[in-house]
Amino acid sequence: MAVTEETLVHTRNSHVAAISRTIHVIIFNIPLKRRVYGLILQADMTVVPYKDKQGSKKQQVASMFDNISGKYDFLNHFLSLGIDILWRKKAIRQLKKDHPKQILDIATGTGDFAIEALALNPDKVTGVDISEGMLAVGREKMKRKGMDDRIELLSGDSEALQFEDNKFDAVIVSFGVRNFENLEKGLADMQRVIRPGGKVVILEFSKPKSFPFKQLYNFYFKWVLPKIGNTISKDQAAYTYLPESVRQFPDGESFLQILEKVGFKNTQCKPLTLGISSIYIGTK
Ligand SMILES: C[S@@+](CC[C@H](N)C(=O)[O-])C[C@H]1O[C@@H](n2cnc3c(N)ncnc32)[C@H](O)[C@@H]1O
């Protein structure tokens, strides 16, 4: 074949096109792959308090709460301007018509939710937690308030509860489920120990959605709260873990779907304070 000016131009053009295609692929596909890979990583990633330390999420969470137990109550009320107290009261009111006599408070910590549950006039509130430090502060508080005959605080793991099936009229959890290592396992075991017809009431942080409150709140939650919390608690990770764990945690409809998956019926979500927290309710 004779090499004409026309074929030379054509060959040069197809080389240029091939090179430009390669550059296009490099520029656009690599970041895309990274994005997809990042999403896969994110889906697998468990948020733990101490990223540079060994140990399961459960071990890390227990040791984090042991560390901050002395300052936990103060920081809770200070950082939420006391609104956490109103949220707990409102969550407990969801059980008013049920008159539960045996109540289990999971992830009871220093026992504030268990104390609020006394408003329902139960025979007994049992609280369980994996942090001995939080339980010690809680037991001291119950003694001081003369409530230790009606509230019992025990060491216990939400994912392997030490109680028989169908024991409790109601199971309650405030700001605990987000910290579970295995959320579904924890919720399923809670469902197991509730009697048929009994209720679960869960209070947990959620994510505000409306502009501009969402932006203002996110600024406070991500930048201001960790600085104050970490300084006062003297734990460099606890109050950084808080917004990170909330960001990654399912809220609203997604959380209700998980409750239903483990067997709860008539599930409801009641957002509080423009969606900063939500109350979730389900029936066994
Ligand atoms: C943010 S505190 C909430 C304490 C209390 N309910 C309140 O409203 O103040 C979370 C608690 O969950 C506990 N926790 C985390 N995982 C748990 C598990 N698998 N079983 C029992 N308690 C758990 C922690 O030890 C911690 O005391």
The ligand as a MOL file (V3000), in Angstrom:
LIG
                    3D

  0  0  0     0  0            999 V3000
M  V30 BEGIN CTAB
M  V30 COUNTS 27 29 0 0 0
M  V30 BEGIN ATOM
M  V30 1 C -23.5340 6.9230 76.2110 0
M  V30 2 S -23.6190 5.7790 77.4890 0 CHG=1
M  V30 3 C -25.3200 5.8380 77.9160 0
M  V30 4 C -25.5840 5.6260 79.3780 0
M  V30 5 C -27.0200 5.8850 79.8260 0
M  V30 6 N -27.9450 4.9950 79.1960 0
M  V30 7 C -27.4140 7.3270 79.6090 0
M  V30 8 O -28.4340 7.5930 78.9830 0
M  V30 9 O -26.7060 8.2000 80.0920 0 CHG=-1
M  V30 10 C -23.4820 4.2680 76.6240 0
M  V30 11 C -23.3290 3.0490 77.5100 0
M  V30 12 O -23.4680 1.8840 76.6970 0
M  V30 13 C -22.6870 0.8740 77.2850 0
M  V30 14 N -22.5650 -0.2440 76.3440 0
M  V30 15 C -21.9710 -0.2270 75.1290 0
M  V30 16 N -22.0540 -1.4400 74.5540 0
M  V30 17 C -22.7470 -2.2250 75.4150 0
M  V30 18 C -23.1470 -3.5830 75.3800 0
M  V30 19 N -22.8480 -4.3800 74.3590 0
M  V30 20 N -23.8450 -4.0620 76.4180 0
M  V30 21 C -24.1350 -3.2810 77.4950 0
M  V30 22 N -23.7600 -1.9990 77.5890 0
M  V30 23 C -23.0720 -1.4590 76.5540 0
M  V30 24 C -21.4100 1.6230 77.6180 0
M  V30 25 O -20.5860 0.9440 78.5150 0
M  V30 26 C -21.9650 2.9380 78.1700 0
M  V30 27 O -22.1050 2.9120 79.5580 0
M  V30 END ATOM
M  V30 BEGIN BOND
M  V30 1 1 1 2
M  V30 2 1 2 3
M  V30 3 1 2 10
M  V30 4 1 3 4
M  V30 5 1 4 5
M  V30 6 1 5 6
M  V30 7 1 5 7
M  V30 8 2 7 8
M  V30 9 1 7 9
M  V30 10 1 10 11
M  V30 11 1 11 12
M  V30 12 1 11 26
M  V30 13 1 12 13
M  V30 14 1 13 14
M  V30 15 1 13 24
M  V30 16 1 14 15
M  V30 17 1 14 23
M  V30 18 2 15 16
M  V30 19 1 16 17
M  V30 20 1 17 18
M  V30 21 2 17 23
M  V30 22 1 18 19
M  V30 23 2 18 20
M  V30 24 1 20 21
M  V30 25 2 21 22
M  V30 26 1 22 23
M  V30 27 1 24 25
M  V30 28 1 24 26
M  V30 29 1 26 27
M  V30 END BOND
M  V30 END CTAB
M  END
